[in-house]
């Protein structure tokens, strides 16, 4: 091309290179701009990559239950606030925190209505175990049948397990009378993560385990000390503390000690154990990323989420209530 241009210029009898060079530079400049704007083969490659990505997504969708697919897709689209078809850690954590807050707000708001609905025979401001079982069995589609009227052995195995589990939670929540629950105790029974009394008890237990000098406050060294034997083990998951000393040291300085006086009082600890605190959502999002981010690009696609559908459907992203009830 350059040879042709020079030949033309010679035929035009242009004697000076000072005239030719500016023309050559201009032509080279235009060529570079065109190559940048329209790179060779880019469109074809991009279309091929998009097709591969779409085929992978279609394959993942094909192997997921329809209802699960709808739930996960809906949650993904809501969490994807910038609509770029990718979830960052911040987007996922923000959505999970919204789900947690919404769940707890609804639990607190609906608790009095449910309590009054169950408190029937007699209507005495207390819910008895029999009253609750009548209500629970009706919710399970078993009408008025419950262990008092029907032999326990005749119940379905899943129902039996549910009754036994609820009875254990009932006994934990019944602080004044094992046979009945007050309004606050009923909230602790149904939604332990929503109960202020429950959270205060958790603060008491943390102080009991870590407050070595008994001043009702925790220093950084006390809080970051090695966990006592049996504390926060697999059989007692309601103590939701970070496992490592380094993590707890960071949490103490960045999250708990808000007034930076070097000690954590009950108010600061109560904020720390409150499930509405963003740290719960961040921890959940971090765990989900570690399990689903296959290519390590620090974003999640819908395909990656669908490939781990069982994990996501049982997480706080979708099943917020059950996930929390397993921990408290």
Backbone bond lengths (Angstrom), bond angles and torsions (degrees), N, CA, C in turn:
res aa  C-N    CA-C-N  psi(-1)  N-CA   C-N-CA  omega(-1)  CA-C   N-CA-C  phi
1 X - - - 1.485 - - 1.517 110.67 -
2 X 1.349 114.02 -42.63 1.462 118.82 -179.85 1.524 110.10 -62.87
3 X 1.357 116.80 -40.00 1.473 120.85 -179.08 1.508 111.47 -62.16
4 X 1.309 116.02 -40.80 1.471 120.41 179.94 1.517 110.77 -64.26
5 X 1.363 114.59 -42.71 1.475 118.37 -179.94 1.519 111.22 -61.76
6 X 1.373 114.82 -44.28 1.484 119.05 -179.16 1.531 110.31 -63.92
7 X 1.371 115.85 -41.71 1.464 119.98 179.31 1.525 111.68 -60.63
8 X 1.310 114.98 -42.81 1.471 119.57 178.66 1.519 111.29 -62.52
9 X 1.343 112.93 -42.48 1.463 116.89 -179.59 1.528 111.39 -64.55
10 X 1.367 116.49 -36.33 1.466 119.78 177.53 1.519 111.18 -65.70
11 X 1.328 115.79 -43.28 1.469 120.05 178.56 1.514 111.54 -61.43
12 X 1.355 113.24 -31.32 1.474 117.54 177.76 1.517 111.01 -78.13
13 X 1.367 116.51 -1.77 1.456 122.92 177.36 1.513 112.29 57.16
14 X 1.363 114.51 48.86 1.461 119.37 174.41 1.513 107.32 -93.52
15 X 1.287 120.68 111.02 1.455 123.52 -167.95 1.520 114.87 -78.54
16 X 1.317 120.82 -26.62 1.462 121.86 -168.62 1.537 111.70 -106.06
17 X 1.389 116.59 133.44 1.468 121.76 174.17 1.526 111.13 -67.25
18 X 1.304 116.33 -23.94 1.474 119.86 178.98 1.520 110.92 -62.26
19 X 1.299 116.72 -22.57 1.462 121.00 177.24 1.531 110.54 -88.62
20 X 1.355 115.59 -34.98 1.457 120.51 -176.34 1.539 112.22 -73.28
21 X 1.334 117.50 -42.32 1.461 121.64 -174.30 1.529 114.03 -57.07
22 X 1.321 118.77 -46.72 1.477 117.78 178.35 1.526 113.24 -57.42
23 X 1.350 115.16 -36.20 1.470 119.13 179.17 1.526 110.34 -66.76
24 X 1.351 115.72 -43.26 1.458 120.27 179.65 1.521 112.08 -62.48
25 X 1.327 115.97 -46.09 1.465 119.79 178.61 1.527 111.55 -60.80
26 X 1.315 116.99 -39.25 1.465 120.81 179.80 1.525 110.51 -63.47
27 X 1.372 115.27 -44.32 1.456 119.20 179.94 1.537 111.78 -64.48
28 X 1.334 116.70 -39.90 1.461 120.56 177.72 1.525 111.25 -64.37
29 X 1.328 115.19 -39.30 1.465 120.51 179.09 1.520 110.97 -61.85
30 X 1.333 116.25 -45.97 1.473 121.15 179.87 1.531 110.25 -63.12
31 X 1.354 116.94 -40.54 1.472 120.93 179.16 1.520 111.75 -61.82
32 X 1.342 116.74 -43.58 1.477 121.04 179.10 1.521 111.50 -62.76
33 X 1.327 115.87 -43.13 1.466 120.45 179.49 1.526 110.70 -60.04
34 X 1.326 116.54 -42.87 1.458 120.81 -179.39 1.526 111.82 -66.12
35 X 1.340 115.88 -38.88 1.467 119.38 179.06 1.515 112.15 -66.57
36 X 1.350 115.87 -36.55 1.470 119.97 178.17 1.523 111.00 -68.95
37 X 1.332 115.70 -43.83 1.465 120.33 -177.30 1.519 111.94 -70.31
38 X 1.346 115.95 -35.50 1.468 120.18 -177.34 1.527 109.81 -130.57
39 X 1.350 117.37 72.28 1.468 120.23 -179.89 1.515 111.74 -61.99
40 X 1.297 115.15 142.39 1.471 120.82 -176.55 1.533 110.26 -65.74
41 X 1.321 117.14 125.13 1.468 121.73 174.06 1.509 115.22 81.08
42 X 1.375 118.48 -2.83 1.464 120.22 -176.13 1.517 111.98 -64.90
43 X 1.320 115.96 -46.58 1.463 120.30 -177.13 1.523 110.76 -61.49
44 X 1.318 115.05 -42.24 1.458 119.40 -179.51 1.523 111.62 -64.44
45 X 1.358 115.80 -43.45 1.465 120.76 179.62 1.521 111.44 -65.26
46 X 1.355 115.23 -41.79 1.456 120.19 -179.13 1.519 110.99 -62.50
47 X 1.325 115.61 -42.72 1.464 119.44 179.67 1.527 110.85 -63.96
48 X 1.340 115.28 -39.14 1.467 119.53 179.29 1.520 111.17 -64.59
49 X 1.364 117.15 -42.53 1.468 121.70 179.29 1.521 110.93 -63.91
50 X 1.339 115.90 -42.34 1.463 119.74 179.24 1.525 111.49 -63.98
51 X 1.341 115.77 -37.32 1.465 119.52 179.45 1.534 110.62 -66.10
52 X 1.339 116.25 -42.41 1.463 120.46 178.24 1.522 110.31 -61.77
53 X 1.349 115.91 -43.03 1.466 120.48 -179.76 1.521 110.96 -64.51
54 X 1.334 116.82 -41.66 1.464 120.85 179.75 1.518 111.19 -67.02
55 X 1.349 116.82 -39.02 1.465 120.62 178.13 1.520 111.04 -63.30
56 X 1.351 116.28 -39.64 1.472 120.75 178.87 1.522 110.60 -65.39
57 X 1.344 116.04 -40.82 1.467 120.45 178.71 1.519 110.44 -64.64
58 X 1.328 116.68 -43.50 1.462 120.25 179.76 1.529 110.96 -61.67
59 X 1.339 115.86 -39.24 1.462 120.51 178.91 1.523 111.12 -64.88
60 X 1.351 116.05 -42.81 1.467 120.22 178.93 1.522 110.74 -64.40
61 X 1.335 117.63 -40.40 1.463 121.94 -179.92 1.524 111.19 -65.57
62 X 1.336 115.89 -33.58 1.464 120.70 -177.67 1.528 111.95 -66.30
63 X 1.342 116.70 -27.67 1.463 120.97 -175.30 1.532 113.31 -96.96
64 X 1.325 117.06 9.03 1.464 120.55 -178.80 1.525 109.35 -114.10
65 X 1.344 116.15 139.23 1.464 121.36 177.29 1.529 110.39 -54.28
66 X 1.314 116.09 144.13 1.468 121.01 -174.17 1.530 112.67 -58.56
67 X 1.335 116.59 -45.94 1.468 119.73 -179.44 1.525 111.82 -65.66
68 X 1.337 115.96 -39.97 1.465 120.71 177.28 1.522 109.86 -63.75
69 X 1.333 115.95 -41.76 1.467 121.12 178.94 1.519 111.40 -59.51
70 X 1.336 116.10 -44.62 1.464 120.12 -179.85 1.527 111.16 -64.16
71 X 1.328 116.84 -42.39 1.462 120.52 -179.76 1.520 112.09 -64.88
72 X 1.323 116.03 -47.43 1.463 119.92 -177.73 1.529 111.45 -68.49
73 X 1.316 116.97 -39.57 1.463 120.30 178.79 1.521 110.79 -65.22
74 X 1.334 116.59 -43.01 1.454 120.76 178.59 1.518 112.20 -62.40
75 X 1.336 116.07 -44.23 1.466 120.42 179.23 1.525 111.00 -65.60
76 X 1.340 116.54 -41.04 1.472 120.81 178.85 1.521 110.65 -59.28
77 X 1.321 116.82 -47.28 1.463 120.55 -178.24 1.528 112.27 -65.00
78 X 1.329 117.16 -35.44 1.466 120.14 177.72 1.525 111.26 -70.64
79 X 1.322 116.27 -38.62 1.465 120.04 -179.01 1.522 111.87 -73.71
80 X 1.326 116.89 -27.86 1.469 121.82 -178.79 1.524 109.67 -79.01
81 X 1.315 116.44 78.08 1.471 121.46 -171.58 1.525 113.89 -66.85
82 X 1.333 118.06 -27.43 1.474 118.97 179.54 1.528 112.75 -97.88
83 X 1.344 116.28 4.90 1.466 122.76 174.82 1.529 113.69 55.44
84 X 1.343 116.50 38.73 1.463 118.92 178.41 1.528 112.19 -100.22
85 X 1.336 116.97 10.46 1.468 123.40 178.28 1.532 113.03 66.61
86 X 1.318 116.62 21.36 1.465 122.27 176.05 1.526 108.78 -138.96
87 X 1.328 116.29 145.04 1.460 120.63 176.27 1.521 109.60 -108.73
88 X 1.329 116.31 124.08 1.454 120.28 172.13 1.529 108.57 -84.44
89 X 1.319 115.96 168.51 1.461 120.14 176.99 1.527 110.32 -59.45
90 X 1.344 116.10 -40.38 1.467 120.37 -178.77 1.524 111.56 -65.02
91 X 1.333 117.16 -41.52 1.464 120.59 179.70 1.521 111.05 -64.26
92 X 1.331 116.34 -44.25 1.458 120.02 -178.96 1.525 110.99 -66.23
93 X 1.341 117.39 -44.13 1.465 121.24 179.71 1.529 110.84 -63.19
94 X 1.313 116.67 -40.44 1.472 120.87 179.50 1.529 110.80 -63.56
95 X 1.338 116.51 -41.06 1.464 120.08 179.87 1.525 111.05 -68.37
96 X 1.326 117.08 -42.00 1.469 120.99 178.65 1.523 110.38 -62.92
97 X 1.338 117.25 -41.31 1.463 120.69 178.20 1.523 110.94 -62.59
98 X 1.331 116.63 -38.26 1.467 120.76 175.97 1.528 110.86 -62.48
99 X 1.350 116.77 -43.81 1.465 121.00 179.66 1.530 111.25 -63.42
100 X 1.321 116.89 -40.68 1.465 121.42 179.50 1.524 109.96 -63.02
101 X 1.327 116.46 -49.83 1.467 120.94 -178.75 1.525 111.07 -61.86
102 X 1.317 116.59 -41.89 1.459 120.96 179.57 1.528 111.05 -63.26
103 X 1.328 116.61 -42.80 1.464 121.08 178.79 1.528 111.37 -61.94
104 X 1.320 116.99 -47.54 1.467 120.89 -177.37 1.526 110.84 -67.05
105 X 1.317 117.05 -42.26 1.475 120.66 178.05 1.524 110.94 -60.04
106 X 1.335 116.47 -43.38 1.469 120.18 178.95 1.522 111.57 -66.12
107 X 1.334 116.89 -39.72 1.464 120.72 -179.82 1.529 110.62 -62.07
108 X 1.324 116.66 -45.15 1.474 120.72 -179.74 1.525 110.92 -67.79
109 X 1.329 116.37 -39.99 1.462 120.51 -178.13 1.532 112.09 -69.27
110 X 1.334 117.33 -38.68 1.465 120.90 -175.47 1.526 113.83 -87.20
111 X 1.320 117.25 -13.14 1.469 120.56 -175.46 1.533 113.36 -57.24
112 X 1.350 119.67 -48.27 1.480 118.93 -179.71 1.524 113.33 -61.60
113 X 1.354 116.40 -38.41 1.470 120.01 -179.09 1.530 110.86 -64.52
114 X 1.326 116.48 -45.75 1.462 120.63 179.23 1.527 110.98 -64.73
115 X 1.342 115.82 -39.72 1.466 120.89 179.93 1.525 110.88 -59.95
116 X 1.326 116.85 -47.23 1.473 121.65 -179.56 1.521 110.70 -65.39
117 X 1.333 116.83 -37.20 1.464 120.99 179.19 1.528 111.46 -63.09
118 X 1.324 117.00 -35.48 1.466 121.16 -178.19 1.527 112.11 -83.74
119 X 1.328 116.71 -34.06 1.472 122.04 -177.32 1.525 110.05 -73.75
120 X 1.342 116.16 85.40 1.461 121.73 -173.23 1.527 113.69 -117.64
121 X 1.303 118.14 -46.80 1.472 121.00 -170.14 1.530 110.80 -130.52
122 X 1.333 116.63 93.31 1.472 128.32 -4.60 1.530 110.81 -87.47
123 X 1.331 117.12 164.93 1.456 121.96 176.33 1.533 107.74 -84.09
124 X 1.332 115.78 86.95 1.467 120.01 -171.43 1.526 113.87 -123.86
125 X 1.334 116.85 14.47 1.469 119.15 179.08 1.512 112.78 79.17
126 X 1.336 116.25 12.15 1.461 122.03 176.92 1.527 108.77 -134.65
127 X 1.329 116.49 146.07 1.467 120.56 174.68 1.517 107.86 -106.35
128 X 1.334 115.80 119.94 1.465 120.08 178.53 1.533 109.67 -86.19
129 X 1.321 115.51 164.76 1.458 120.17 178.09 1.528 111.22 -61.37
130 X 1.334 117.14 -39.95 1.467 120.76 179.29 1.531 111.23 -64.62
131 X 1.337 115.64 -42.98 1.467 119.17 177.74 1.520 110.80 -60.51
132 X 1.322 115.49 -43.65 1.470 119.03 -178.83 1.531 110.69 -65.51
133 X 1.346 117.15 -41.94 1.453 120.02 -179.01 1.525 112.31 -63.71
134 X 1.347 116.67 -37.66 1.466 120.16 175.51 1.520 110.35 -59.52
135 X 1.330 115.62 -45.16 1.468 121.58 179.13 1.533 110.64 -65.57
136 X 1.346 117.26 -46.89 1.468 121.73 -176.28 1.521 111.55 -63.09
137 X 1.335 116.97 -42.08 1.453 120.00 179.99 1.527 111.39 -67.08
138 X 1.324 115.33 -36.19 1.460 119.23 176.84 1.536 110.39 -64.35
139 X 1.342 116.50 -38.86 1.464 121.39 178.15 1.525 110.74 -65.46
140 X 1.317 116.92 -30.29 1.467 121.73 178.96 1.531 111.82 -84.00
141 X 1.314 116.67 1.93 1.460 120.58 178.54 1.509 113.65 82.39
142 X 1.361 117.18 19.62 1.462 120.96 -179.03 1.526 111.97 -103.54
143 X 1.310 115.77 16.25 1.460 122.80 177.93 1.524 111.37 52.93
144 X 1.319 117.14 -127.57 1.458 119.94 -174.91 1.526 113.68 -92.55
145 X 1.332 116.34 2.74 1.459 118.57 -178.06 1.519 110.36 -74.80
146 X 1.290 116.58 133.64 1.460 121.66 174.61 1.518 108.08 -156.91
147 X 1.320 118.21 170.17 1.468 120.73 -173.09 1.520 115.37 -53.08
148 X 1.345 117.10 -26.42 1.471 117.98 -178.09 1.534 110.54 -70.92
149 X 1.356 116.44 -36.86 1.457 120.38 -176.43 1.532 112.59 -96.43
150 X 1.327 116.54 -22.41 1.462 120.37 -179.08 1.514 109.24 -123.21
151 X 1.328 117.50 139.45 1.464 119.85 177.88 1.526 110.77 -54.70
152 X 1.316 115.69 135.76 1.462 121.06 -177.16 1.531 111.20 -57.86
153 X 1.335 116.47 -35.79 1.461 121.36 -176.74 1.525 112.84 -66.48
154 X 1.338 117.14 -20.00 1.466 119.52 -178.00 1.526 112.41 -83.72
155 X 1.323 117.44 -9.33 1.464 120.86 -178.64 1.522 111.12 -76.32
156 X 1.336 114.90 153.58 1.463 121.01 175.28 1.529 110.10 -60.34
157 X 1.329 116.26 149.15 1.462 120.23 -176.04 1.530 112.17 -58.43
158 X 1.328 117.22 -43.42 1.467 120.46 179.65 1.522 111.59 -62.58
159 X 1.356 115.69 -38.13 1.463 119.99 177.85 1.525 110.29 -66.07
160 X 1.330 115.65 -42.91 1.473 119.62 177.70 1.524 111.16 -56.31
161 X 1.341 115.61 -48.23 1.460 120.24 -178.58 1.524 110.70 -62.71
162 X 1.321 115.88 -37.92 1.463 120.33 178.24 1.523 110.95 -64.29
163 X 1.330 117.26 -43.22 1.462 121.97 179.90 1.526 110.93 -63.20
164 X 1.322 116.63 -45.21 1.466 121.06 -179.91 1.523 110.62 -62.76
165 X 1.328 115.96 -43.00 1.467 120.01 179.57 1.526 111.44 -64.21
166 X 1.331 115.96 -43.50 1.459 119.78 179.95 1.531 111.76 -67.07
167 X 1.310 116.56 -35.03 1.465 120.31 178.48 1.530 110.61 -63.21
168 X 1.340 116.13 -40.34 1.464 120.11 178.99 1.529 110.56 -65.12
169 X 1.337 116.75 -42.80 1.469 120.64 177.95 1.528 110.85 -66.01
170 X 1.324 115.94 -36.82 1.468 121.34 178.21 1.529 110.15 -59.71
171 X 1.316 117.06 -48.48 1.459 121.68 -178.39 1.525 111.61 -63.12
172 X 1.345 116.01 -32.27 1.458 120.42 177.62 1.520 111.01 -69.12
173 X 1.338 116.02 -38.14 1.463 120.41 -176.33 1.526 112.46 -81.17
174 X 1.340 117.98 -26.75 1.474 122.50 -175.76 1.524 110.15 -76.20
175 X 1.322 116.85 92.64 1.473 120.88 -176.99 1.528 112.40 -88.81
176 X 1.343 116.81 -27.76 1.464 119.57 -176.30 1.523 113.09 -100.80
177 X 1.345 116.46 -37.79 1.465 120.72 -177.67 1.530 108.11 -148.23
178 X 1.324 118.49 121.20 1.470 120.33 -177.78 1.523 114.10 -65.29
179 X 1.333 117.27 -14.71 1.463 120.14 -177.38 1.526 113.60 -94.29
180 X 1.345 117.74 -10.34 1.461 119.75 -176.96 1.528 110.55 -152.35
181 X 1.336 114.73 161.39 1.463 121.09 -178.98 1.516 110.69 -124.71
182 X 1.342 115.86 141.53 1.462 121.06 171.28 1.530 108.11 -80.55
183 X 1.327 116.42 177.65 1.469 120.76 -179.59 1.532 111.43 -59.50
184 X 1.337 117.16 -46.99 1.467 121.05 179.95 1.522 111.58 -66.32
185 X 1.331 115.83 -40.15 1.466 119.64 179.00 1.526 110.85 -66.24
186 X 1.321 116.19 -34.30 1.468 120.37 178.67 1.526 110.53 -64.83
187 X 1.342 116.84 -37.64 1.468 120.46 176.10 1.529 110.32 -65.27
188 X 1.327 116.53 -41.33 1.465 120.73 177.43 1.528 111.56 -62.50
189 X 1.330 115.43 -35.33 1.462 120.95 -179.75 1.526 111.39 -71.44
190 X 1.314 116.55 -48.12 1.465 120.96 -175.40 1.527 112.85 -80.40
191 X 1.324 116.25 -39.51 1.462 121.07 -177.02 1.529 109.48 -137.70
192 X 1.320 117.35 75.51 1.471 120.58 -175.92 1.525 113.23 -58.57
193 X 1.346 116.64 -30.81 1.471 119.93 -179.94 1.528 112.40 -71.56
194 X 1.356 116.88 -14.76 1.467 121.32 -178.37 1.522 113.14 -97.29
195 X 1.325 116.94 -7.76 1.462 121.54 -173.14 1.534 111.68 -89.35
196 X 1.323 115.74 122.77 1.467 120.34 176.72 1.521 110.57 -63.00
197 X 1.331 116.44 -38.48 1.468 120.53 178.35 1.521 109.75 -59.81
198 X 1.317 116.58 -43.24 1.462 121.38 178.66 1.529 111.26 -61.31
199 X 1.330 115.62 -43.18 1.465 120.33 -179.18 1.530 110.85 -67.62
200 X 1.342 116.65 -37.36 1.463 119.81 177.00 1.527 111.06 -65.02
201 X 1.327 115.93 -38.38 1.468 119.54 175.86 1.525 110.96 -63.43
202 X 1.331 115.69 -35.97 1.462 120.19 178.04 1.527 110.50 -65.82
203 X 1.334 116.33 -40.76 1.468 120.73 176.43 1.527 110.16 -61.67
204 X 1.335 116.07 -43.81 1.479 120.25 177.65 1.531 110.95 -57.50
205 X 1.324 116.12 -42.71 1.462 119.89 -177.94 1.529 111.15 -67.85
206 X 1.335 116.89 -38.54 1.469 120.35 177.57 1.529 110.24 -63.20
207 X 1.330 116.07 -43.57 1.467 119.55 178.20 1.528 110.97 -64.55
208 X 1.317 116.26 -39.84 1.462 119.83 179.67 1.528 111.04 -61.73
209 X 1.306 115.84 -38.03 1.463 120.31 -176.92 1.532 112.90 -79.79
210 X 1.350 117.92 -33.07 1.461 119.98 -169.93 1.533 115.42 -113.82
211 X 1.327 117.53 -23.17 1.470 120.30 -174.85 1.532 110.07 -76.46
212 X 1.310 116.04 87.46 1.460 121.04 -172.81 1.523 113.40 -69.70
213 X 1.346 117.97 -34.11 1.473 119.57 -177.45 1.531 112.54 -94.12
214 X 1.352 117.73 -1.24 1.459 121.57 174.81 1.512 115.48 68.31
215 X 1.357 118.49 26.38 1.468 120.13 -179.65 1.527 112.55 -93.10
216 X 1.334 116.76 9.61 1.470 123.13 177.86 1.527 112.75 68.16
217 X 1.310 116.29 18.54 1.469 121.69 175.50 1.530 108.33 -141.13
218 X 1.326 114.81 154.84 1.455 119.55 -179.09 1.525 110.86 -110.79
219 X 1.320 115.89 133.43 1.454 120.39 170.88 1.525 108.37 -87.65
220 X 1.321 116.24 169.62 1.467 119.99 178.39 1.525 110.56 -60.54
221 X 1.315 117.38 -43.14 1.466 120.31 -178.13 1.527 111.35 -65.60
222 X 1.345 117.11 -37.57 1.461 120.09 178.26 1.528 110.96 -65.48
223 X 1.334 115.94 -44.28 1.454 120.43 -176.80 1.523 112.31 -69.96
224 X 1.325 116.39 -32.68 1.466 119.22 -175.80 1.519 112.83 -94.27
225 X 1.323 117.18 2.97 1.454 120.04 178.67 1.525 109.95 -63.39
226 X 1.311 117.01 158.53 1.462 121.40 179.15 1.522 109.32 -57.31
227 X 1.332 116.21 137.15 1.461 120.67 -178.34 1.526 110.82 -60.03
228 X 1.332 116.80 133.87 1.460 119.82 177.05 1.520 111.19 -60.40
229 X 1.311 116.80 157.55 1.460 122.01 -179.78 1.531 110.14 -59.20
230 X 1.330 115.42 130.35 1.463 120.16 177.34 1.513 114.28 85.78
231 X 1.343 117.30 -5.54 1.464 119.51 -178.12 1.522 110.36 -86.76
232 X 1.344 115.57 132.37 1.474 121.85 177.72 1.522 112.57 58.58
233 X 1.335 116.86 31.79 1.460 118.41 178.38 1.527 109.81 -82.22
234 X 1.318 115.83 -179.51 1.464 120.34 -173.88 1.517 112.83 -63.74
235 X 1.333 118.04 -21.73 1.463 120.35 -177.67 1.526 112.22 -90.39
236 X 1.322 116.73 -3.57 1.469 119.81 -178.87 1.521 109.08 -140.60
237 X 1.332 116.24 72.42 1.450 121.67 -168.29 1.523 114.08 -80.65
238 X 1.332 117.74 -3.84 1.457 117.61 -175.65 1.524 112.84 -72.70
239 X 1.329 117.56 -12.73 1.455 120.28 174.65 1.523 107.97 -86.04
240 X 1.313 115.09 91.42 1.459 119.25 -172.21 1.525 108.77 -91.00
241 X 1.318 115.83 77.92 1.449 122.66 176.54 1.517 108.71 -113.93
242 X 1.332 115.37 152.00 1.466 118.69 176.10 1.523 109.34 -67.05
243 X 1.313 115.57 148.70 1.459 120.20 -173.29 1.527 113.60 -76.88
244 X 1.323 117.47 -44.96 1.460 119.04 -171.14 1.523 112.15 -85.89
245 X 1.333 114.57 154.42 1.467 120.38 178.97 1.518 110.78 -64.40
246 X 1.334 117.74 -38.95 1.468 121.14 -179.57 1.531 110.76 -62.88
247 X 1.338 116.81 -43.80 1.463 120.56 -179.75 1.528 111.18 -63.18
248 X 1.334 116.83 -42.61 1.465 119.63 -179.14 1.534 111.31 -69.19
249 X 1.337 116.55 -32.27 1.463 119.46 177.03 1.533 110.48 -64.64
250 X 1.330 115.68 -43.64 1.467 120.46 177.86 1.528 110.87 -64.19
251 X 1.332 116.64 -42.21 1.461 120.49 179.83 1.522 111.22 -63.78
252 X 1.320 116.48 -40.23 1.464 119.74 -179.66 1.527 110.15 -60.96
253 X 1.325 117.07 -47.53 1.460 121.36 -175.15 1.525 113.85 -76.89
254 X 1.328 116.89 -35.23 1.467 119.87 -174.61 1.525 113.90 -95.32
255 X 1.351 116.36 -26.15 1.465 119.22 -172.05 1.529 113.18 -117.61
256 X 1.328 117.05 -48.38 1.468 119.93 -171.01 1.522 112.75 -79.61
257 X 1.327 116.66 -54.06 1.472 121.64 -174.10 1.528 109.84 -78.10
258 X 1.326 115.83 77.81 1.463 120.90 -173.90 1.531 113.29 -68.00
259 X 1.344 116.64 -36.17 1.467 118.29 -178.78 1.529 112.80 -89.94
260 X 1.331 116.34 2.84 1.466 122.82 174.56 1.536 113.12 56.54
261 X 1.341 115.38 39.30 1.472 118.13 178.10 1.533 111.63 -99.00
262 X 1.332 116.21 5.43 1.453 120.55 177.44 1.513 115.03 84.59
263 X 1.359 116.39 1.60 1.468 120.13 179.78 1.528 110.00 -137.82
264 X 1.333 115.01 149.36 1.465 120.73 178.40 1.514 109.25 -109.66
265 X 1.349 116.42 117.38 1.463 119.71 178.09 1.529 109.43 -90.37
266 X 1.335 115.73 -177.56 1.469 119.90 -176.90 1.523 112.53 -61.48
267 X 1.327 116.75 -38.50 1.462 119.57 179.72 1.525 111.84 -62.91
268 X 1.313 116.66 -42.81 1.465 120.67 179.32 1.526 110.95 -67.62
269 X 1.324 116.89 -38.51 1.465 120.25 178.43 1.527 111.17 -69.31
270 X 1.332 116.65 -35.38 1.466 119.92 178.44 1.527 110.28 -63.83
271 X 1.321 117.03 -41.17 1.465 120.89 176.86 1.524 110.77 -64.06
272 X 1.331 115.65 -36.62 1.461 121.54 -178.25 1.534 112.05 -66.46
273 X 1.342 117.56 -40.67 1.472 119.96 -177.62 1.527 112.94 -86.70
274 X 1.327 117.80 -8.74 1.465 121.10 178.95 1.530 109.34 -65.37
275 X 1.335 118.18 123.52 1.473 121.16 -178.99 1.522 113.78 -58.60
276 X 1.340 116.97 -20.33 1.467 119.42 178.75 1.521 112.58 -75.71
277 X 1.337 116.38 -9.23 1.464 119.96 177.19 1.532 108.88 -64.42
278 X 1.339 117.82 135.37 1.478 120.54 -177.09 1.515 114.74 -56.16
279 X 1.335 118.42 -21.00 1.470 119.47 -176.35 1.526 111.77 -62.27
280 X 1.341 117.33 -33.01 1.460 120.76 178.94 1.528 110.23 -63.12
281 X 1.334 115.62 -45.48 1.467 120.28 -179.90 1.521 111.38 -66.69
282 X 1.322 116.80 -38.32 1.466 120.82 179.28 1.526 110.36 -65.59
283 X 1.342 116.56 -42.98 1.467 120.42 178.32 1.521 111.07 -62.54
284 X 1.338 116.38 -42.62 1.468 120.47 179.92 1.528 110.57 -64.81
285 X 1.345 116.43 -45.68 1.467 120.52 179.67 1.525 110.96 -61.91
286 X 1.320 116.10 -40.99 1.468 120.49 179.77 1.527 111.16 -62.67
287 X 1.333 116.57 -42.19 1.464 120.63 178.53 1.526 111.02 -63.67
288 X 1.329 116.84 -44.36 1.460 120.89 -179.87 1.525 111.02 -63.72
289 X 1.318 117.22 -39.91 1.464 120.63 177.82 1.531 110.97 -62.83
290 X 1.321 116.10 -42.90 1.466 119.34 -178.35 1.529 111.66 -63.52
291 X 1.325 116.65 -26.19 1.461 121.10 -178.31 1.529 113.08 -91.19
292 X 1.332 117.22 -26.64 1.471 119.64 -170.50 1.523 115.23 -114.46
293 X 1.323 118.36 -20.83 1.465 120.40 -176.77 1.534 109.99 -79.05
294 X 1.314 116.00 81.18 1.463 121.87 -171.91 1.530 113.03 -63.60
295 X 1.329 116.59 -42.38 1.464 119.05 -175.24 1.535 113.18 -90.77
296 X 1.331 116.97 0.34 1.456 120.54 175.71 1.510 115.40 65.49
297 X 1.352 117.16 28.04 1.468 119.22 -178.91 1.528 112.64 -91.75
298 X 1.331 116.64 7.22 1.463 123.83 175.03 1.522 113.54 66.32
299 X 1.314 116.53 21.50 1.465 121.95 169.94 1.522 107.51 -138.63
300 X 1.330 116.36 152.97 1.459 121.27 178.33 1.519 110.07 -111.56
301 X 1.315 115.82 132.71 1.456 120.98 172.90 1.529 108.39 -95.29
302 X 1.318 115.87 166.10 1.464 120.02 177.03 1.528 109.77 -62.13
303 X 1.322 116.77 -36.36 1.469 120.42 178.89 1.533 110.95 -60.82
304 X 1.335 117.57 -43.02 1.463 120.98 179.98 1.527 111.01 -64.78
305 X 1.329 116.18 -38.45 1.466 120.42 178.67 1.531 110.42 -67.53
306 X 1.321 116.53 -43.32 1.471 120.04 179.93 1.526 111.46 -65.39
307 X 1.331 117.14 -31.62 1.465 119.85 179.17 1.524 111.60 -68.81
308 X 1.343 116.76 -18.33 1.468 122.20 176.03 1.530 109.33 -120.10
309 X 1.321 115.98 40.48 1.469 121.35 -172.09 1.524 112.84 -58.54
310 X 1.323 117.86 -38.09 1.473 120.91 -178.65 1.528 110.66 -62.07
311 X 1.317 116.76 -40.14 1.469 121.16 179.92 1.524 110.87 -69.05
312 X 1.323 116.45 -45.66 1.460 120.03 -176.10 1.531 112.22 -70.18
313 X 1.324 117.17 -35.99 1.464 119.45 -177.08 1.517 111.23 -68.84
314 X 1.334 117.76 -24.41 1.465 120.92 178.87 1.532 112.47 -98.85
315 X 1.322 116.89 3.46 1.464 120.83 -178.58 1.524 111.23 -87.59
316 X 1.325 115.97 175.81 1.462 120.91 178.13 1.524 112.32 -68.85
317 X 1.314 116.55 -13.64 1.469 120.34 176.21 1.522 110.75 -65.32
318 X 1.343 116.96 -33.53 1.467 122.27 -178.16 1.524 110.92 -118.45
319 X 1.329 116.13 -63.00 1.469 121.52 -174.24 1.524 109.98 -96.84
320 X 1.316 116.24 68.74 1.463 122.17 -172.27 1.527 112.22 -61.93
321 X 1.316 116.60 -46.50 1.461 120.70 -175.24 1.525 111.77 -62.68
322 X 1.326 117.33 -53.20 1.472 120.12 -177.78 1.514 111.79 -62.38
323 X 1.327 115.95 -38.33 1.466 120.53 179.77 1.521 110.80 -60.61
324 X 1.337 116.32 -43.16 1.465 120.27 179.10 1.528 111.95 -70.48
325 X 1.316 116.56 -39.76 1.462 119.81 -177.67 1.535 111.67 -64.75
326 X 1.327 116.07 -24.58 1.459 119.71 176.11 1.528 111.74 -73.70
327 X 1.329 116.70 -19.70 1.452 120.97 -175.36 1.524 112.56 -98.10
328 X 1.326 116.77 -30.49 1.478 120.40 -175.99 1.535 110.99 -99.80
